[in-house]
Amino acid sequence: MKEYKIIKKDFWKKNAHLEDTINQYAREGWEVKSTVGDGHGNISRVILERDKYR
């Protein structure tokens, strides 16, 4: 079974902050499953996935 988490990049935060956040979740076993853009070439949401019973 899988579990999912959606993280949102706030408009005013830098890409480096989003990268740090994704790296922190990766250390916890999360993997990027998909990204959602805002229509202007910017990532607005990242969908993460991991095994629920790891």
N, CA, C and O atoms as a MOPAC input file, in Angstrom:
PM7 MOZYME 1SCF
protein

 N      0.84900 1    -1.17100 1     0.00000 1
 C      0.00000 1     0.00000 1     0.00000 1
 C      0.90100 1     1.24200 1     0.00000 1
 O      1.96500 1     1.25600 1     0.61800 1
 N      0.45500 1     2.26100 1    -0.69600 1
 C      1.19600 1     3.52500 1    -0.81200 1
 C      0.47700 1     4.62600 1    -0.03900 1
 O     -0.72700 1     4.56300 1     0.21100 1
 N      1.26000 1     5.63200 1     0.32700 1
 C      0.67200 1     6.84800 1     0.88600 1
 C      1.25500 1     8.02500 1     0.12500 1
 O      2.34500 1     7.93700 1    -0.43900 1
 N      0.52000 1     9.12200 1     0.11600 1
 C      0.88600 1    10.27500 1    -0.69100 1
 C      0.88000 1    11.54700 1     0.14800 1
 O      0.16800 1    11.65800 1     1.14600 1
 N      1.68900 1    12.49400 1    -0.28600 1
 C      1.76900 1    13.80500 1     0.36500 1
 C      1.87300 1    14.83200 1    -0.74400 1
 O      2.57700 1    14.62100 1    -1.73200 1
 N      1.17800 1    15.93900 1    -0.58100 1
 C      1.25500 1    17.03900 1    -1.53900 1
 C      1.87700 1    18.23500 1    -0.83000 1
 O      1.38700 1    18.69000 1     0.20300 1
 N      2.96600 1    18.73300 1    -1.40600 1
 C      3.57100 1    19.94300 1    -0.84600 1
 C      3.38500 1    21.06500 1    -1.86100 1
 O      3.41200 1    20.84400 1    -3.07100 1
 N      3.20000 1    22.24200 1    -1.35200 1
 C      2.90800 1    23.40900 1    -2.16900 1
 C      4.05600 1    24.40200 1    -2.05300 1
 O      4.53700 1    24.68600 1    -0.95700 1
 N      4.48400 1    24.92100 1    -3.18800 1
 C      5.50300 1    25.96900 1    -3.17800 1
 C      4.78200 1    27.30700 1    -3.14700 1
 O      4.04600 1    27.65200 1    -4.07100 1
 N      4.99800 1    28.03800 1    -2.09400 1
 C      4.39300 1    29.35800 1    -2.00100 1
 C      5.03900 1    30.29200 1    -3.01400 1
 O      6.23000 1    30.17800 1    -3.30200 1
 N      4.27400 1    31.18600 1    -3.53700 1
 C      4.70300 1    32.08300 1    -4.60300 1
 C      5.97200 1    32.84900 1    -4.24900 1
 O      6.83400 1    33.03900 1    -5.10700 1
 N      6.09900 1    33.28700 1    -3.01800 1
 C      7.20900 1    34.15000 1    -2.63200 1
 C      8.46500 1    33.38400 1    -2.22100 1
 O      9.51600 1    33.99200 1    -2.01800 1
 N      8.37300 1    32.06500 1    -2.09600 1
 C      9.54900 1    31.29300 1    -1.68500 1
 C     10.40700 1    30.93900 1    -2.89300 1
 O      9.91100 1    30.77800 1    -4.00800 1
 N     11.69900 1    30.82300 1    -2.64200 1
 C     12.64300 1    30.52800 1    -3.71200 1
 C     12.65900 1    29.03900 1    -4.02100 1
 O     12.25500 1    28.21500 1    -3.20000 1
 N     13.13100 1    28.70600 1    -5.21800 1
 C     13.23900 1    27.31800 1    -5.61800 1
 C     14.15600 1    26.53300 1    -4.67800 1
 O     13.94000 1    25.34100 1    -4.45700 1
 N     15.17100 1    27.19000 1    -4.12700 1
 C     16.08200 1    26.51200 1    -3.20900 1
 C     15.33400 1    26.00300 1    -1.98200 1
 O     15.66000 1    24.93500 1    -1.46300 1
 N     14.34800 1    26.74100 1    -1.51700 1
 C     13.55700 1    26.29700 1    -0.36900 1
 C     12.75700 1    25.05300 1    -0.72800 1
 O     12.67400 1    24.12100 1     0.07200 1
 N     12.16900 1    25.02500 1    -1.91800 1
 C     11.43000 1    23.84800 1    -2.36900 1
 C     12.37200 1    22.65300 1    -2.49000 1
 O     12.01500 1    21.54100 1    -2.10200 1
 N     13.55300 1    22.87200 1    -3.01500 1
 C     14.54600 1    21.79800 1    -3.14700 1
 C     14.92900 1    21.24700 1    -1.77600 1
 O     15.00100 1    20.03200 1    -1.59600 1
 N     15.17400 1    22.12300 1    -0.82100 1
 C     15.49900 1    21.68100 1     0.54400 1
 C     14.36600 1    20.85700 1     1.14100 1
 O     14.60600 1    19.85000 1     1.80600 1
 N     13.13400 1    21.28700 1     0.90100 1
 C     11.96700 1    20.57300 1     1.41700 1
 C     11.86700 1    19.18400 1     0.80000 1
 O     11.63900 1    18.20400 1     1.50900 1
 N     12.03600 1    19.09400 1    -0.51700 1
 C     11.98200 1    17.79700 1    -1.18900 1
 C     13.09200 1    16.88000 1    -0.69300 1
 O     12.86000 1    15.69100 1    -0.47300 1
 N     14.29100 1    17.41700 1    -0.51400 1
 C     15.40500 1    16.60700 1    -0.00300 1
 C     15.13100 1    16.09500 1     1.40700 1
 O     15.49900 1    14.96600 1     1.73400 1
 N     14.50400 1    16.89200 1     2.23100 1
 C     14.16000 1    16.45100 1     3.58800 1
 C     13.16400 1    15.29300 1     3.53000 1
 O     13.32300 1    14.30100 1     4.24100 1
 N     12.15900 1    15.41600 1     2.70400 1
 C     11.18600 1    14.33200 1     2.56600 1
 C     11.83800 1    13.08000 1     1.97300 1
 O     11.47700 1    11.96400 1     2.34700 1
 N     12.78500 1    13.25100 1     1.06100 1
 C     13.48600 1    12.10100 1     0.47000 1
 C     14.23400 1    11.32200 1     1.55000 1
 O     14.28300 1    10.09300 1     1.50200 1
 N     14.80800 1    12.01300 1     2.50900 1
 C     15.49100 1    11.33200 1     3.61900 1
 C     14.51200 1    10.51500 1     4.46000 1
 O     14.91000 1     9.57100 1     5.14200 1
 N     13.23700 1    10.88000 1     4.40800 1
 C     12.19700 1    10.16000 1     5.14200 1
 C     11.55000 1     9.06300 1     4.28900 1
 O     10.58600 1     8.43200 1     4.72000 1
 N     12.07800 1     8.83400 1     3.08000 1
 C     11.58300 1     7.76000 1     2.23900 1
 C     10.59400 1     8.16800 1     1.17000 1
 O     10.10700 1     7.31200 1     0.43200 1
 N     10.27900 1     9.45800 1     1.06000 1
 C      9.34000 1     9.93100 1     0.04900 1
 C     10.04400 1    10.06100 1    -1.29700 1
 O     11.22600 1    10.39800 1    -1.35100 1
 N      9.31700 1     9.79200 1    -2.38600 1
 C      9.81100 1     9.97000 1    -3.74800 1
 C      8.84700 1    10.87800 1    -4.50000 1
 O      7.63400 1    10.82100 1    -4.29800 1
 N      9.40600 1    11.72000 1    -5.37400 1
 C      8.56100 1    12.58800 1    -6.19100 1
 C      7.82000 1    11.72300 1    -7.20200 1
 O      8.43800 1    11.00100 1    -7.98300 1
 N      6.50800 1    11.79800 1    -7.18400 1
 C      5.65600 1    11.04600 1    -8.10800 1
 C      5.24500 1    11.92200 1    -9.28800 1
 O      5.17000 1    11.44700 1   -10.42100 1
 N      4.97600 1    13.21300 1    -9.01700 1
 C      4.51300 1    14.11400 1   -10.06000 1
 C      4.69100 1    15.55500 1    -9.60200 1
 O      4.81400 1    15.83200 1    -8.40900 1
 N      4.70200 1    16.45700 1   -10.55900 1
 C      4.72300 1    17.88500 1   -10.25000 1
 C      3.58100 1    18.56000 1   -11.00300 1
 O      3.13300 1    18.07200 1   -12.04100 1
 N      3.12300 1    19.67100 1   -10.47600 1
 C      2.04800 1    20.43900 1   -11.09700 1
 C      2.56200 1    21.86000 1   -11.28800 1
 O      3.06800 1    22.48200 1   -10.35400 1
 N      2.42600 1    22.35600 1   -12.49500 1
 C      2.87200 1    23.70800 1   -12.78800 1
 C      1.75000 1    24.72100 1   -12.66700 1
 O      0.57300 1    24.37100 1   -12.57200 1
 N      2.14400 1    25.98500 1   -12.67300 1
 C      1.16800 1    27.06700 1   -12.55700 1
 C      0.78800 1    27.65600 1   -13.91200 1
 O      0.06300 1    28.64800 1   -13.98000 1
 N      1.27700 1    27.04700 1   -14.98900 1
 C      0.98100 1    27.54800 1   -16.32700 1
 C      1.98100 1    28.56700 1   -16.83300 1
 O      1.89200 1    29.01100 1   -17.97800 1
 N      2.93300 1    28.94400 1   -15.98900 1
 C      3.95100 1    29.92500 1   -16.36300 1
 C      5.35300 1    29.34000 1   -16.24600 1
 O      6.33400 1    30.08100 1   -16.17600 1
 N      5.45100 1    28.00300 1   -16.22500 1
 C      6.75000 1    27.34700 1   -16.15100 1
 C      7.27600 1    27.15200 1   -14.74200 1
 O      8.41500 1    26.72100 1   -14.56800 1
 N      6.48400 1    27.45500 1   -13.74500 1
 C      6.89800 1    27.31000 1   -12.35100 1
 C      6.18800 1    26.12800 1   -11.70100 1
 O      5.01500 1    25.87600 1   -11.97200 1
 N      6.89600 1    25.41500 1   -10.85400 1
 C      6.28500 1    24.31600 1   -10.10800 1
 C      5.47100 1    24.91400 1    -8.97000 1
 O      5.97000 1    25.74400 1    -8.21000 1
 N      4.21200 1    24.48800 1    -8.85500 1
 C      3.38200 1    25.00000 1    -7.76900 1
 C      3.08500 1    23.93300 1    -6.72300 1
 O      2.86300 1    24.25400 1    -5.55500 1
 N      3.07800 1    22.64600 1    -7.13900 1
 C      2.83000 1    21.55000 1    -6.20000 1
 C      3.67500 1    20.35600 1    -6.58800 1
 O      3.97500 1    20.14200 1    -7.76300 1
 N      4.05300 1    19.58200 1    -5.58600 1
 C      4.80900 1    18.35700 1    -5.80500 1
 C      4.06400 1    17.23800 1    -5.08500 1
 O      3.71500 1    17.36600 1    -3.91200 1
 N      3.82700 1    16.14800 1    -5.79400 1
 C      3.15500 1    14.99600 1    -5.20600 1
 C      4.21600 1    13.95900 1    -4.87700 1
 O      4.98500 1    13.54600 1    -5.74600 1
 N      4.25400 1    13.54000 1    -3.61700 1
 C      5.23400 1    12.58000 1    -3.13100 1
 C      4.55800 1    11.26200 1    -2.79900 1
 O      3.37500 1    11.22700 1    -2.45900 1
 N      5.32400 1    10.17000 1    -2.90000 1
 C      4.78400 1     8.84000 1    -2.63700 1
 C      5.80100 1     8.02500 1    -1.84600 1
 O      7.00800 1     8.19400 1    -2.01800 1
 N      5.31200 1     7.14100 1    -0.98000 1
 C      6.17900 1     6.16600 1    -0.31600 1
 C      5.32200 1     4.99200 1     0.12700 1
 O      4.09500 1     5.08000 1     0.18100 1
 N      5.99400 1     3.88800 1     0.44400 1
 C      5.28300 1     2.73000 1     0.97300 1
 C      4.75200 1     3.07000 1     2.34700 1
 O      5.47100 1     3.62200 1     3.18000 1
 N      3.50200 1     2.74500 1     2.58500 1
 C      2.87100 1     3.08500 1     3.85600 1
 C      3.46100 1     2.28000 1     5.00700 1
 O      3.67900 1     2.81500 1     6.09400 1
 N      3.71700 1     1.01000 1     4.77300 1
 C      4.24900 1     0.13900 1     5.83400 1
 C      5.68600 1    -0.20800 1     5.49800 1
 O      5.97600 1    -1.31800 1     5.05000 1
 N      6.57800 1     0.73200 1     5.71100 1
 C      7.98300 1     0.49300 1     5.37100 1
 C      8.79300 1     0.11500 1     6.57200 1
 O      9.99600 1    -0.12000 1     6.45700 1

